[in-house]
Amino acid sequence: MRWLVVLLVGLLAALQYSLWIGTGSLADVHRLHLSVAKQTRENARLSERNKALEAEVRDLKHGLAAIEERARTELGMIKKGETFYQVVDAPQGQHKKASRK
């Protein structure tokens, strides 16, 4: 009878160890839930980025306006017949002197 009690207490201790500390424990499951939530947020962020990139690729393949916009902003190109104006701010010292006169 005494050996049976010792065996049952040992079995209970092994099950408790598995529940609280071992692989698949409550802490392990909680950590995995947090990891899945973090990965889900990261996947959503990347999915939005992919959608934006797909739209940009589609515009570049089919839309001349997107190509023209890139040429203007990134390469500084202008169309034939357009006049390019560059506005340069006066240096700080000259601007103050001009306003005193």
VENRAMO-V917174 format. One record per residue. N is the residue number from 1. SS is DSSP state (hx for helix, st for strand, lp for the rest). Layout:
BEGIN
N SS
N SS
END
This chain:
BEGIN
1 lp
2 hx
3 hx
4 hx
5 hx
6 hx
7 hx
8 hx
9 hx
10 hx
11 hx
12 hx
13 hx
14 hx
15 hx
16 hx
17 hx
18 hx
19 hx
20 hx
21 lp
22 lp
23 lp
24 lp
25 lp
26 hx
27 hx
28 hx
29 hx
30 hx
31 hx
32 hx
33 hx
34 hx
35 hx
36 hx
37 hx
38 hx
39 hx
40 hx
41 hx
42 hx
43 hx
44 hx
45 hx
46 hx
47 hx
48 hx
49 hx
50 hx
51 hx
52 hx
53 hx
54 hx
55 hx
56 hx
57 hx
58 hx
59 hx
60 hx
61 hx
62 hx
63 lp
64 hx
65 hx
66 hx
67 hx
68 hx
69 hx
70 hx
71 hx
72 hx
73 hx
74 hx
75 hx
76 lp
77 lp
78 lp
79 lp
80 lp
81 lp
82 lp
83 lp
84 lp
85 lp
86 lp
87 lp
88 lp
89 lp
90 lp
91 lp
92 hx
93 hx
94 hx
95 hx
96 hx
97 hx
98 hx
99 hx
100 hx
101 lp
END
